[in-house]
Amino acid sequence: MARGVPIRSADELVMARRAAQLAAEVLDMIGPHVVPGVSTEALDRLAHDHIVNVQGATPANLGYHGYPKTILTSVNHVVCHGIPAPDKILKAGDIVNIDVAVLKDGWFGDTSRMFCVGTPSTLARRLVDTTYEALLAGIRQVRPGATLGDVGHAIQSVAHREHFSVVREYCGHGIGQIYHDEPNVLHYGQRGQGLRLEAGMVFTIEPMLNAGKRETRQLADGWTVVTKDRSLSAQWEHMVAVTEQGFEVLTTWDKSLI
């Protein structure tokens, strides 16, 4: 342990990698179904059936602190934790984040990505692409001896360059046999500040950028978080391990990082 952060052995990394890849596989599977006219409830059923019947895993979000569904579907101005519903029908031009977590043999995998429904607006496309670029910038700071401040600074630098804001209320997290573990991974910060990284640490990086101001509010359902100014929001998430050489992306739906 380093300041409460687990250091994973090679055998433990095998288990974390397996769970992570199962989560990534769900997003690969669901992508072709994210089309105009589909309900987020239908996408949730697809994800649930795939995790349970194909993967032989457990949907980690279902029942977590009372959460009622398998995936989280955050559309347009929803920042995170959007609940799938039969009356939430995706339409052309929407952007949606789908967040999935699985539990396999006691290990958690967690990842999310943005999907564009039809052709998004120029602003929506720029926000989605910039948020992805910010995620990659943060990941590329990961190596032994770097700090979490280096990661956060890289993310916020990309966001601010495009005049987007970084949501501060929600962050990445350690993950393994505990869904949300130490450390907290902020998506803003100063170089050289915060936890110093060591090989064997595993955590998520999952920046949320808003096209408008960074402030958010939670809806009455106790889960859904939206931008206060109703501006668009985007998020991408990868699970990352610190290696002796740098980093390994465990949720490998993004082949460009391998």
Secondary structure, DSSP 8 states (H G I E B T S, - for coil): -BTTB----HHHHHHHHHHHHHHHHHHHHHGGG--TT-BHHHHHHHHHHIIIIIS--EESSTTGGG--SSEEEEETTEEE-----TT-B--TT-EEEEEEEEEETTEEEEEEEEEE-SS--HHHHHHHHHHHHHHHHHHTT-STT-BHHHHHHHHHHHHHHTT-EE--S--EEE-SSSSSEEEEE-SS--TT-S-B--TT-EEEE--EEESS-S-EEE-TTSS-EEETT---EEE-BEEEEE-SSSEEESSTT-GGG-
